[in-house]
Amino acid sequence: MDIANRIRIAIGTSPMEKDDCVISISASVGLASTDTSGYQLQRLCMEADAALYRAKRAGRNRVIADTESGSLAEA
């Protein structure tokens, strides 16, 4: 969570310039862990994808992951 959140912040604080216009970028990140989802790659991808869409529905520009208890963690 901490690393993903640092990456999200770095993306958000690094505006891009194109033709003298400043473009702001944000990132939403969904995380899955082998601790909660197991080691099957397809399930890990599905869980990360589901967490990504929860992050987008929650307002974007955030990191969301499933916790061991099955609830969500947000950064």
mmCIF file of the N, C-alpha and C atoms, coordinates in Angstrom:
data_MODEL
# 
_entry.id   MODEL 
# 
loop_
_atom_site.group_PDB 
_atom_site.id 
_atom_site.type_symbol 
_atom_site.label_atom_id 
_atom_site.label_alt_id 
_atom_site.label_comp_id 
_atom_site.label_asym_id 
_atom_site.label_entity_id 
_atom_site.label_seq_id 
_atom_site.pdbx_PDB_ins_code 
_atom_site.Cartn_x 
_atom_site.Cartn_y 
_atom_site.Cartn_z 
_atom_site.occupancy 
_atom_site.B_iso_or_equiv 
_atom_site.pdbx_formal_charge 
_atom_site.auth_seq_id 
_atom_site.auth_comp_id 
_atom_site.auth_asym_id 
_atom_site.auth_atom_id 
_atom_site.pdbx_PDB_model_num 
ATOM 1   N N  . MET A 1 1  ? 0.824   -1.192  0.000   1.00 0.00 ? 1  MET A N  1 
ATOM 2   C CA . MET A 1 1  ? 0.000   0.000   0.000   1.00 0.00 ? 1  MET A CA 1 
ATOM 3   C C  . MET A 1 1  ? 0.865   1.252   0.000   1.00 0.00 ? 1  MET A C  1 
ATOM 4   N N  . ASP A 1 2  ? 1.896   1.257   0.841   1.00 0.00 ? 2  ASP A N  1 
ATOM 5   C CA . ASP A 1 2  ? 2.732   2.461   0.934   1.00 0.00 ? 2  ASP A CA 1 
ATOM 6   C C  . ASP A 1 2  ? 3.440   2.753   -0.384  1.00 0.00 ? 2  ASP A C  1 
ATOM 7   N N  . ILE A 1 3  ? 3.984   1.727   -1.018  1.00 0.00 ? 3  ILE A N  1 
ATOM 8   C CA . ILE A 1 3  ? 4.700   1.937   -2.279  1.00 0.00 ? 3  ILE A CA 1 
ATOM 9   C C  . ILE A 1 3  ? 3.737   2.410   -3.360  1.00 0.00 ? 3  ILE A C  1 
ATOM 10  N N  . ALA A 1 4  ? 2.582   1.761   -3.456  1.00 0.00 ? 4  ALA A N  1 
ATOM 11  C CA . ALA A 1 4  ? 1.594   2.164   -4.459  1.00 0.00 ? 4  ALA A CA 1 
ATOM 12  C C  . ALA A 1 4  ? 1.134   3.602   -4.216  1.00 0.00 ? 4  ALA A C  1 
ATOM 13  N N  . ASN A 1 5  ? 0.980   3.982   -2.970  1.00 0.00 ? 5  ASN A N  1 
ATOM 14  C CA . ASN A 1 5  ? 0.549   5.345   -2.663  1.00 0.00 ? 5  ASN A CA 1 
ATOM 15  C C  . ASN A 1 5  ? 1.640   6.361   -3.003  1.00 0.00 ? 5  ASN A C  1 
ATOM 16  N N  . ARG A 1 6  ? 2.903   6.008   -2.767  1.00 0.00 ? 6  ARG A N  1 
ATOM 17  C CA . ARG A 1 6  ? 3.992   6.908   -3.145  1.00 0.00 ? 6  ARG A CA 1 
ATOM 18  C C  . ARG A 1 6  ? 4.057   7.086   -4.658  1.00 0.00 ? 6  ARG A C  1 
ATOM 19  N N  . ILE A 1 7  ? 3.831   6.003   -5.401  1.00 0.00 ? 7  ILE A N  1 
ATOM 20  C CA . ILE A 1 7  ? 3.806   6.100   -6.861  1.00 0.00 ? 7  ILE A CA 1 
ATOM 21  C C  . ILE A 1 7  ? 2.651   6.992   -7.301  1.00 0.00 ? 7  ILE A C  1 
ATOM 22  N N  . ARG A 1 8  ? 1.478   6.807   -6.691  1.00 0.00 ? 8  ARG A N  1 
ATOM 23  C CA . ARG A 1 8  ? 0.305   7.634   -7.026  1.00 0.00 ? 8  ARG A CA 1 
ATOM 24  C C  . ARG A 1 8  ? 0.590   9.108   -6.783  1.00 0.00 ? 8  ARG A C  1 
ATOM 25  N N  . ILE A 1 9  ? 1.197   9.413   -5.654  1.00 0.00 ? 9  ILE A N  1 
ATOM 26  C CA . ILE A 1 9  ? 1.527   10.804  -5.323  1.00 0.00 ? 9  ILE A CA 1 
ATOM 27  C C  . ILE A 1 9  ? 2.560   11.357  -6.300  1.00 0.00 ? 9  ILE A C  1 
ATOM 28  N N  . ALA A 1 10 ? 3.568   10.558  -6.648  1.00 0.00 ? 10 ALA A N  1 
ATOM 29  C CA . ALA A 1 10 ? 4.600   11.012  -7.597  1.00 0.00 ? 10 ALA A CA 1 
ATOM 30  C C  . ALA A 1 10 ? 3.984   11.328  -8.955  1.00 0.00 ? 10 ALA A C  1 
ATOM 31  N N  . ILE A 1 11 ? 3.048   10.508  -9.396  1.00 0.00 ? 11 ILE A N  1 
ATOM 32  C CA . ILE A 1 11 ? 2.364   10.771  -10.666 1.00 0.00 ? 11 ILE A CA 1 
ATOM 33  C C  . ILE A 1 11 ? 1.579   12.074  -10.580 1.00 0.00 ? 11 ILE A C  1 
ATOM 34  N N  . GLY A 1 12 ? 0.882   12.274  -9.483  1.00 0.00 ? 12 GLY A N  1 
ATOM 35  C CA . GLY A 1 12 ? 0.056   13.468  -9.319  1.00 0.00 ? 12 GLY A CA 1 
ATOM 36  C C  . GLY A 1 12 ? 0.838   14.754  -9.176  1.00 0.00 ? 12 GLY A C  1 
ATOM 37  N N  . THR A 1 13 ? 2.068   14.655  -8.697  1.00 0.00 ? 13 THR A N  1 
ATOM 38  C CA . THR A 1 13 ? 2.868   15.869  -8.504  1.00 0.00 ? 13 THR A CA 1 
ATOM 39  C C  . THR A 1 13 ? 3.863   16.093  -9.642  1.00 0.00 ? 13 THR A C  1 
ATOM 40  N N  . SER A 1 14 ? 3.709   15.352  -10.714 1.00 0.00 ? 14 SER A N  1 
ATOM 41  C CA . SER A 1 14 ? 4.593   15.487  -11.878 1.00 0.00 ? 14 SER A CA 1 
ATOM 42  C C  . SER A 1 14 ? 3.776   15.846  -13.115 1.00 0.00 ? 14 SER A C  1 
ATOM 43  N N  . PRO A 1 15 ? 3.333   17.111  -13.205 1.00 0.00 ? 15 PRO A N  1 
ATOM 44  C CA . PRO A 1 15 ? 2.522   17.486  -14.370 1.00 0.00 ? 15 PRO A CA 1 
ATOM 45  C C  . PRO A 1 15 ? 3.330   17.391  -15.653 1.00 0.00 ? 15 PRO A C  1 
ATOM 46  N N  . MET A 1 16 ? 2.656   17.120  -16.728 1.00 0.00 ? 16 MET A N  1 
ATOM 47  C CA . MET A 1 16 ? 3.284   17.041  -18.043 1.00 0.00 ? 16 MET A CA 1 
ATOM 48  C C  . MET A 1 16 ? 2.960   18.312  -18.815 1.00 0.00 ? 16 MET A C  1 
ATOM 49  N N  . GLU A 1 17 ? 3.848   18.672  -19.730 1.00 0.00 ? 17 GLU A N  1 
ATOM 50  C CA . GLU A 1 17 ? 3.606   19.834  -20.587 1.00 0.00 ? 17 GLU A CA 1 
ATOM 51  C C  . GLU A 1 17 ? 3.530   19.388  -22.034 1.00 0.00 ? 17 GLU A C  1 
ATOM 52  N N  . LYS A 1 18 ? 2.550   19.907  -22.730 1.00 0.00 ? 18 LYS A N  1 
ATOM 53  C CA . LYS A 1 18 ? 2.364   19.611  -24.156 1.00 0.00 ? 18 LYS A CA 1 
ATOM 54  C C  . LYS A 1 18 ? 1.897   20.892  -24.818 1.00 0.00 ? 18 LYS A C  1 
ATOM 55  N N  . ASP A 1 19 ? 2.656   21.377  -25.766 1.00 0.00 ? 19 ASP A N  1 
ATOM 56  C CA . ASP A 1 19 ? 2.298   22.600  -26.495 1.00 0.00 ? 19 ASP A CA 1 
ATOM 57  C C  . ASP A 1 19 ? 1.968   23.755  -25.554 1.00 0.00 ? 19 ASP A C  1 
ATOM 58  N N  . ASP A 1 20 ? 2.838   23.987  -24.573 1.00 0.00 ? 20 ASP A N  1 
ATOM 59  C CA . ASP A 1 20 ? 2.679   25.058  -23.590 1.00 0.00 ? 20 ASP A CA 1 
ATOM 60  C C  . ASP A 1 20 ? 1.443   24.914  -22.712 1.00 0.00 ? 20 ASP A C  1 
ATOM 61  N N  . CYS A 1 21 ? 0.861   23.737  -22.651 1.00 0.00 ? 21 CYS A N  1 
ATOM 62  C CA . CYS A 1 21 ? -0.263  23.453  -21.744 1.00 0.00 ? 21 CYS A CA 1 
ATOM 63  C C  . CYS A 1 21 ? 0.213   22.475  -20.679 1.00 0.00 ? 21 CYS A C  1 
ATOM 64  N N  . VAL A 1 22 ? -0.159  22.726  -19.442 1.00 0.00 ? 22 VAL A N  1 
ATOM 65  C CA . VAL A 1 22 ? 0.176   21.821  -18.351 1.00 0.00 ? 22 VAL A CA 1 
ATOM 66  C C  . VAL A 1 22 ? -0.958  20.822  -18.191 1.00 0.00 ? 22 VAL A C  1 
ATOM 67  N N  . ILE A 1 23 ? -0.618  19.549  -18.193 1.00 0.00 ? 23 ILE A N  1 
ATOM 68  C CA . ILE A 1 23 ? -1.605  18.480  -18.074 1.00 0.00 ? 23 ILE A CA 1 
ATOM 69  C C  . ILE A 1 23 ? -1.397  17.784  -16.738 1.00 0.00 ? 23 ILE A C  1 
ATOM 70  N N  . SER A 1 24 ? -2.417  17.797  -15.904 1.00 0.00 ? 24 SER A N  1 
ATOM 71  C CA . SER A 1 24 ? -2.359  17.108  -14.615 1.00 0.00 ? 24 SER A CA 1 
ATOM 72  C C  . SER A 1 24 ? -2.830  15.673  -14.788 1.00 0.00 ? 24 SER A C  1 
ATOM 73  N N  . ILE A 1 25 ? -2.137  14.771  -14.122 1.00 0.00 ? 25 ILE A N  1 
ATOM 74  C CA . ILE A 1 25 ? -2.460  13.349  -14.208 1.00 0.00 ? 25 ILE A CA 1 
ATOM 75  C C  . ILE A 1 25 ? -2.672  12.818  -12.800 1.00 0.00 ? 25 ILE A C  1 
ATOM 76  N N  . SER A 1 26 ? -3.617  11.917  -12.654 1.00 0.00 ? 26 SER A N  1 
ATOM 77  C CA . SER A 1 26 ? -3.811  11.227  -11.385 1.00 0.00 ? 26 SER A CA 1 
ATOM 78  C C  . SER A 1 26 ? -3.857  9.731   -11.672 1.00 0.00 ? 26 SER A C  1 
ATOM 79  N N  . ALA A 1 27 ? -3.754  8.937   -10.611 1.00 0.00 ? 27 ALA A N  1 
ATOM 80  C CA . ALA A 1 27 ? -3.760  7.483   -10.777 1.00 0.00 ? 27 ALA A CA 1 
ATOM 81  C C  . ALA A 1 27 ? -4.630  6.842   -9.707  1.00 0.00 ? 27 ALA A C  1 
ATOM 82  N N  . SER A 1 28 ? -5.395  5.867   -10.124 1.00 0.00 ? 28 SER A N  1 
ATOM 83  C CA . SER A 1 28 ? -6.113  4.994   -9.201  1.00 0.00 ? 28 SER A CA 1 
ATOM 84  C C  . SER A 1 28 ? -5.434  3.641   -9.273  1.00 0.00 ? 28 SER A C  1 
ATOM 85  N N  . VAL A 1 29 ? -5.257  2.996   -8.107  1.00 0.00 ? 29 VAL A N  1 
ATOM 86  C CA . VAL A 1 29 ? -4.548  1.723   -8.057  1.00 0.00 ? 29 VAL A CA 1 
ATOM 87  C C  . VAL A 1 29 ? -5.378  0.718   -7.271  1.00 0.00 ? 29 VAL A C  1 
ATOM 88  N N  . GLY A 1 30 ? -5.517  -0.470  -7.825  1.00 0.00 ? 30 GLY A N  1 
ATOM 89  C CA . GLY A 1 30 ? -6.152  -1.579  -7.131  1.00 0.00 ? 30 GLY A CA 1 
ATOM 90  C C  . GLY A 1 30 ? -5.120  -2.643  -6.848  1.00 0.00 ? 30 GLY A C  1 
ATOM 91  N N  . LEU A 1 31 ? -5.059  -3.088  -5.608  1.00 0.00 ? 31 LEU A N  1 
ATOM 92  C CA . LEU A 1 31 ? -4.057  -4.069  -5.202  1.00 0.00 ? 31 LEU A CA 1 
ATOM 93  C C  . LEU A 1 31 ? -4.700  -5.381  -4.785  1.00 0.00 ? 31 LEU A C  1 
ATOM 94  N N  . ALA A 1 32 ? -4.013  -6.463  -5.107  1.00 0.00 ? 32 ALA A N  1 
ATOM 95  C CA . ALA A 1 32 ? -4.394  -7.790  -4.634  1.00 0.00 ? 32 ALA A CA 1 
ATOM 96  C C  . ALA A 1 32 ? -3.147  -8.435  -4.043  1.00 0.00 ? 32 ALA A C  1 
ATOM 97  N N  . SER A 1 33 ? -3.333  -9.261  -3.056  1.00 0.00 ? 33 SER A N  1 
ATOM 98  C CA . SER A 1 33 ? -2.222  -9.894  -2.363  1.00 0.00 ? 33 SER A CA 1 
ATOM 99  C C  . SER A 1 33 ? -2.384  -11.403 -2.354  1.00 0.00 ? 33 SER A C  1 
ATOM 100 N N  . THR A 1 34 ? -1.273  -12.092 -2.439  1.00 0.00 ? 34 THR A N  1 
ATOM 101 C CA . THR A 1 34 ? -1.333  -13.554 -2.330  1.00 0.00 ? 34 THR A CA 1 
ATOM 102 C C  . THR A 1 34 ? -1.798  -13.972 -0.937  1.00 0.00 ? 34 THR A C  1 
ATOM 103 N N  . ASP A 1 35 ? -1.645  -13.095 0.061   1.00 0.00 ? 35 ASP A N  1 
ATOM 104 C CA . ASP A 1 35 ? -2.115  -13.407 1.416   1.00 0.00 ? 35 ASP A CA 1 
ATOM 105 C C  . ASP A 1 35 ? -3.624  -13.608 1.457   1.00 0.00 ? 35 ASP A C  1 
ATOM 106 N N  . THR A 1 36 ? -4.346  -12.835 0.649   1.00 0.00 ? 36 THR A N  1 
ATOM 107 C CA . THR A 1 36 ? -5.811  -12.922 0.667   1.00 0.00 ? 36 THR A CA 1 
ATOM 108 C C  . THR A 1 36 ? -6.396  -13.590 -0.571  1.00 0.00 ? 36 THR A C  1 
ATOM 109 N N  . SER A 1 37 ? -5.673  -13.562 -1.695  1.00 0.00 ? 37 SER A N  1 
ATOM 110 C CA . SER A 1 37 ? -6.216  -14.069 -2.954  1.00 0.00 ? 37 SER A CA 1 
ATOM 111 C C  . SER A 1 37 ? -5.578  -15.368 -3.421  1.00 0.00 ? 37 SER A C  1 
ATOM 112 N N  . GLY A 1 38 ? -4.524  -15.798 -2.768  1.00 0.00 ? 38 GLY A N  1 
ATOM 113 C CA . GLY A 1 38 ? -3.839  -17.002 -3.192  1.00 0.00 ? 38 GLY A CA 1 
ATOM 114 C C  . GLY A 1 38 ? -2.826  -16.700 -4.287  1.00 0.00 ? 38 GLY A C  1 
ATOM 115 N N  . TYR A 1 39 ? -2.292  -17.754 -4.892  1.00 0.00 ? 39 TYR A N  1 
ATOM 116 C CA . TYR A 1 39 ? -1.209  -17.607 -5.857  1.00 0.00 ? 39 TYR A CA 1 
ATOM 117 C C  . TYR A 1 39 ? -1.638  -17.782 -7.303  1.00 0.00 ? 39 TYR A C  1 
ATOM 118 N N  . GLN A 1 40 ? -2.902  -18.018 -7.537  1.00 0.00 ? 40 GLN A N  1 
ATOM 119 C CA . GLN A 1 40 ? -3.362  -18.198 -8.912  1.00 0.00 ? 40 GLN A CA 1 
ATOM 120 C C  . GLN A 1 40 ? -3.397  -16.830 -9.600  1.00 0.00 ? 40 GLN A C  1 
ATOM 121 N N  . LEU A 1 41 ? -2.625  -16.707 -10.683 1.00 0.00 ? 41 LEU A N  1 
ATOM 122 C CA . LEU A 1 41 ? -2.472  -15.413 -11.359 1.00 0.00 ? 41 LEU A CA 1 
ATOM 123 C C  . LEU A 1 41 ? -3.807  -14.838 -11.823 1.00 0.00 ? 41 LEU A C  1 
ATOM 124 N N  . GLN A 1 42 ? -4.669  -15.666 -12.364 1.00 0.00 ? 42 GLN A N  1 
ATOM 125 C CA . GLN A 1 42 ? -5.958  -15.171 -12.858 1.00 0.00 ? 42 GLN A CA 1 
ATOM 126 C C  . GLN A 1 42 ? -6.784  -14.564 -11.725 1.00 0.00 ? 42 GLN A C  1 
ATOM 127 N N  . ARG A 1 43 ? -6.797  -15.206 -10.568 1.00 0.00 ? 43 ARG A N  1 
ATOM 128 C CA . ARG A 1 43 ? -7.557  -14.661 -9.435  1.00 0.00 ? 43 ARG A CA 1 
ATOM 129 C C  . ARG A 1 43 ? -6.925  -13.366 -8.934  1.00 0.00 ? 43 ARG A C  1 
ATOM 130 N N  . LEU A 1 44 ? -5.588  -13.322 -8.859  1.00 0.00 ? 44 LEU A N  1 
ATOM 131 C CA . LEU A 1 44 ? -4.918  -12.094 -8.424  1.00 0.00 ? 44 LEU A CA 1 
ATOM 132 C C  . LEU A 1 44 ? -5.271  -10.926 -9.342  1.00 0.00 ? 44 LEU A C  1 
ATOM 133 N N  . CYS A 1 45 ? -5.252  -11.176 -10.650 1.00 0.00 ? 45 CYS A N  1 
ATOM 134 C CA . CYS A 1 45 ? -5.603  -10.114 -11.611 1.00 0.00 ? 45 CYS A CA 1 
ATOM 135 C C  . CYS A 1 45 ? -7.048  -9.677  -11.454 1.00 0.00 ? 45 CYS A C  1 
ATOM 136 N N  . MET A 1 46 ? -7.952  -10.630 -11.246 1.00 0.00 ? 46 MET A N  1 
ATOM 137 C CA . MET A 1 46 ? -9.369  -10.289 -11.069 1.00 0.00 ? 46 MET A CA 1 
ATOM 138 C C  . MET A 1 46 ? -9.580  -9.472  -9.801  1.00 0.00 ? 46 MET A C  1 
ATOM 139 N N  . GLU A 1 47 ? -8.913  -9.853  -8.707  1.00 0.00 ? 47 GLU A N  1 
ATOM 140 C CA . GLU A 1 47 ? -9.048  -9.117  -7.443  1.00 0.00 ? 47 GLU A CA 1 
ATOM 141 C C  . GLU A 1 47 ? -8.453  -7.710  -7.559  1.00 0.00 ? 47 GLU A C  1 
ATOM 142 N N  . ALA A 1 48 ? -7.300  -7.582  -8.215  1.00 0.00 ? 48 ALA A N  1 
ATOM 143 C CA . ALA A 1 48 ? -6.694  -6.264  -8.399  1.00 0.00 ? 48 ALA A CA 1 
ATOM 144 C C  . ALA A 1 48 ? -7.577  -5.384  -9.278  1.00 0.00 ? 48 ALA A C  1 
ATOM 145 N N  . ASP A 1 49 ? -8.150  -5.969  -10.327 1.00 0.00 ? 49 ASP A N  1 
ATOM 146 C CA . ASP A 1 49 ? -9.042  -5.227  -11.216 1.00 0.00 ? 49 ASP A CA 1 
ATOM 147 C C  . ASP A 1 49 ? -10.285 -4.752  -10.467 1.00 0.00 ? 49 ASP A C  1 
ATOM 148 N N  . ALA A 1 50 ? -10.862 -5.624  -9.639  1.00 0.00 ? 50 ALA A N  1 
ATOM 149 C CA . ALA A 1 50 ? -12.041 -5.250  -8.852  1.00 0.00 ? 50 ALA A CA 1 
ATOM 150 C C  . ALA A 1 50 ? -11.696 -4.115  -7.884  1.00 0.00 ? 50 ALA A C  1 
ATOM 151 N N  . ALA A 1 51 ? -10.522 -4.189  -7.256  1.00 0.00 ? 51 ALA A N  1 
ATOM 152 C CA . ALA A 1 51 ? -10.094 -3.132  -6.334  1.00 0.00 ? 51 ALA A CA 1 
ATOM 153 C C  . ALA A 1 51 ? -9.875  -1.818  -7.088  1.00 0.00 ? 51 ALA A C  1 
ATOM 154 N N  . LEU A 1 52 ? -9.336  -1.898  -8.305  1.00 0.00 ? 52 LEU A N  1 
ATOM 155 C CA . LEU A 1 52 ? -9.142  -0.693  -9.123  1.00 0.00 ? 52 LEU A CA 1 
ATOM 156 C C  . LEU A 1 52 ? -10.474 -0.005  -9.399  1.00 0.00 ? 52 LEU A C  1 
ATOM 157 N N  . TYR A 1 53 ? -11.480 -0.774  -9.776  1.00 0.00 ? 53 TYR A N  1 
ATOM 158 C CA . TYR A 1 53 ? -12.781 -0.160  -10.067 1.00 0.00 ? 53 TYR A CA 1 
ATOM 159 C C  . TYR A 1 53 ? -13.450 0.376   -8.806  1.00 0.00 ? 53 TYR A C  1 
ATOM 160 N N  . ARG A 1 54 ? -13.195 -0.245  -7.641  1.00 0.00 ? 54 ARG A N  1 
ATOM 161 C CA . ARG A 1 54 ? -13.701 0.328   -6.387  1.00 0.00 ? 54 ARG A CA 1 
ATOM 162 C C  . ARG A 1 54 ? -13.019 1.671   -6.125  1.00 0.00 ? 54 ARG A C  1 
ATOM 163 N N  . ALA A 1 55 ? -11.722 1.761   -6.419  1.00 0.00 ? 55 ALA A N  1 
ATOM 164 C CA . ALA A 1 55 ? -10.999 3.033   -6.243  1.00 0.00 ? 55 ALA A CA 1 
ATOM 165 C C  . ALA A 1 55 ? -11.577 4.113   -7.144  1.00 0.00 ? 55 ALA A C  1 
ATOM 166 N N  . LYS A 1 56 ? -11.888 3.751   -8.376  1.00 0.00 ? 56 LYS A N  1 
ATOM 167 C CA . LYS A 1 56 ? -12.470 4.730   -9.307  1.00 0.00 ? 56 LYS A CA 1 
ATOM 168 C C  . LYS A 1 56 ? -13.858 5.169   -8.852  1.00 0.00 ? 56 LYS A C  1 
ATOM 169 N N  . ARG A 1 57 ? -14.670 4.231   -8.390  1.00 0.00 ? 57 ARG A N  1 
ATOM 170 C CA . ARG A 1 57 ? -16.021 4.584   -7.918  1.00 0.00 ? 57 ARG A CA 1 
ATOM 171 C C  . ARG A 1 57 ? -15.975 5.426   -6.654  1.00 0.00 ? 57 ARG A C  1 
ATOM 172 N N  . ALA A 1 58 ? -14.922 5.257   -5.866  1.00 0.00 ? 58 ALA A N  1 
ATOM 173 C CA . ALA A 1 58 ? -14.795 5.996   -4.603  1.00 0.00 ? 58 ALA A CA 1 
ATOM 174 C C  . ALA A 1 58 ? -14.259 7.412   -4.810  1.00 0.00 ? 58 ALA A C  1 
ATOM 175 N N  . GLY A 1 59 ? -14.038 7.810   -6.046  1.00 0.00 ? 59 GLY A N  1 
ATOM 176 C CA . GLY A 1 59 ? -13.612 9.177   -6.310  1.00 0.00 ? 59 GLY A CA 1 
ATOM 177 C C  . GLY A 1 59 ? -12.294 9.306   -7.038  1.00 0.00 ? 59 GLY A C  1 
ATOM 178 N N  . ARG A 1 60 ? -11.693 8.213   -7.431  1.00 0.00 ? 60 ARG A N  1 
ATOM 179 C CA . ARG A 1 60 ? -10.436 8.211   -8.185  1.00 0.00 ? 60 ARG A CA 1 
ATOM 180 C C  . ARG A 1 60 ? -9.268  8.759   -7.372  1.00 0.00 ? 60 ARG A C  1 
ATOM 181 N N  . ASN A 1 61 ? -8.087  8.691   -7.970  1.00 0.00 ? 61 ASN A N  1 
ATOM 182 C CA . ASN A 1 61 ? -6.853  9.182   -7.361  1.00 0.00 ? 61 ASN A CA 1 
ATOM 183 C C  . ASN A 1 61 ? -6.633  8.622   -5.961  1.00 0.00 ? 61 ASN A C  1 
ATOM 184 N N  . ARG A 1 62 ? -6.696  7.290   -5.862  1.00 0.00 ? 62 ARG A N  1 
ATOM 185 C CA . ARG A 1 62 ? -6.495  6.628   -4.578  1.00 0.00 ? 62 ARG A CA 1 
ATOM 186 C C  . ARG A 1 62 ? -6.020  5.199   -4.786  1.00 0.00 ? 62 ARG A C  1 
ATOM 187 N N  . VAL A 1 63 ? -5.579  4.575   -3.702  1.00 0.00 ? 63 VAL A N  1 
ATOM 188 C CA . VAL A 1 63 ? -5.140  3.178   -3.701  1.00 0.00 ? 63 VAL A CA 1 
ATOM 189 C C  . VAL A 1 63 ? -6.100  2.396   -2.829  1.00 0.00 ? 63 VAL A C  1 
ATOM 190 N N  . ILE A 1 64 ? -6.610  1.292   -3.356  1.00 0.00 ? 64 ILE A N  1 
ATOM 191 C CA . ILE A 1 64 ? -7.500  0.424   -2.580  1.00 0.00 ? 64 ILE A CA 1 
ATOM 192 C C  . ILE A 1 64 ? -7.028  -1.012  -2.725  1.00 0.00 ? 64 ILE A C  1 
ATOM 193 N N  . ALA A 1 65 ? -7.046  -1.745  -1.604  1.00 0.00 ? 65 ALA A N  1 
ATOM 194 C CA . ALA A 1 65 ? -6.654  -3.158  -1.591  1.00 0.00 ? 65 ALA A CA 1 
ATOM 195 C C  . ALA A 1 65 ? -7.581  -3.912  -0.657  1.00 0.00 ? 65 ALA A C  1 
ATOM 196 N N  . ASP A 1 66 ? -7.743  -5.199  -0.931  1.00 0.00 ? 66 ASP A N  1 
ATOM 197 C CA . ASP A 1 66 ? -8.449  -6.069  0.005   1.00 0.00 ? 66 ASP A CA 1 
ATOM 198 C C  . ASP A 1 66 ? -7.523  -6.368  1.164   1.00 0.00 ? 66 ASP A C  1 
ATOM 199 N N  . THR A 1 67 ? -8.057  -6.396  2.373   1.00 0.00 ? 67 THR A N  1 
ATOM 200 C CA . THR A 1 67 ? -7.262  -6.755  3.554   1.00 0.00 ? 67 THR A CA 1 
ATOM 201 C C  . THR A 1 67 ? -7.491  -8.222  3.869   1.00 0.00 ? 67 THR A C  1 
ATOM 202 N N  . GLU A 1 68 ? -6.748  -8.759  4.803   1.00 0.00 ? 68 GLU A N  1 
ATOM 203 C CA . GLU A 1 68 ? -6.890  -10.162 5.181   1.00 0.00 ? 68 GLU A CA 1 
ATOM 204 C C  . GLU A 1 68 ? -8.283  -10.473 5.697   1.00 0.00 ? 68 GLU A C  1 
ATOM 205 N N  . SER A 1 69 ? -8.940  -9.522  6.312   1.00 0.00 ? 69 SER A N  1 
ATOM 206 C CA . SER A 1 69 ? -10.265 -9.766  6.873   1.00 0.00 ? 69 SER A CA 1 
ATOM 207 C C  . SER A 1 69 ? -11.367 -9.701  5.823   1.00 0.00 ? 69 SER A C  1 
ATOM 208 N N  . GLY A 1 70 ? -10.962 -9.397  4.582   1.00 0.00 ? 70 GLY A N  1 
ATOM 209 C CA . GLY A 1 70 ? -11.959 -9.294  3.513   1.00 0.00 ? 70 GLY A CA 1 
ATOM 210 C C  . GLY A 1 70 ? -12.527 -7.901  3.366   1.00 0.00 ? 70 GLY A C  1 
ATOM 211 N N  . SER A 1 71 ? -12.172 -6.996  4.268   1.00 0.00 ? 71 SER A N  1 
ATOM 212 C CA . SER A 1 71 ? -12.630 -5.611  4.124   1.00 0.00 ? 71 SER A CA 1 
ATOM 213 C C  . SER A 1 71 ? -11.634 -4.866  3.243   1.00 0.00 ? 71 SER A C  1 
ATOM 214 N N  . LEU A 1 72 ? -11.894 -3.614  3.015   1.00 0.00 ? 72 LEU A N  1 
ATOM 215 C CA . LEU A 1 72 ? -11.047 -2.820  2.123   1.00 0.00 ? 72 LEU A CA 1 
ATOM 216 C C  . LEU A 1 72 ? -10.110 -1.933  2.932   1.00 0.00 ? 72 LEU A C  1 
ATOM 217 N N  . ALA A 1 73 ? -8.923  -1.739  2.394   1.00 0.00 ? 73 ALA A N  1 
ATOM 218 C CA . ALA A 1 73 ? -7.993  -0.765  2.941   1.00 0.00 ? 73 ALA A CA 1 
ATOM 219 C C  . ALA A 1 73 ? -7.804  0.306   1.895   1.00 0.00 ? 73 ALA A C  1 
ATOM 220 N N  . GLU A 1 74 ? -7.735  1.549   2.342   1.00 0.00 ? 74 GLU A N  1 
ATOM 221 C CA . GLU A 1 74 ? -7.579  2.660   1.403   1.00 0.00 ? 74 GLU A CA 1 
ATOM 222 C C  . GLU A 1 74 ? -6.455  3.560   1.846   1.00 0.00 ? 74 GLU A C  1 
ATOM 223 N N  . ALA A 1 75 ? -5.705  4.033   0.851   1.00 0.00 ? 75 ALA A N  1 
ATOM 224 C CA . ALA A 1 75 ? -4.647  5.018   1.125   1.00 0.00 ? 75 ALA A CA 1 
ATOM 225 C C  . ALA A 1 75 ? -4.817  6.177   0.175   1.00 0.00 ? 75 ALA A C  1 
# 
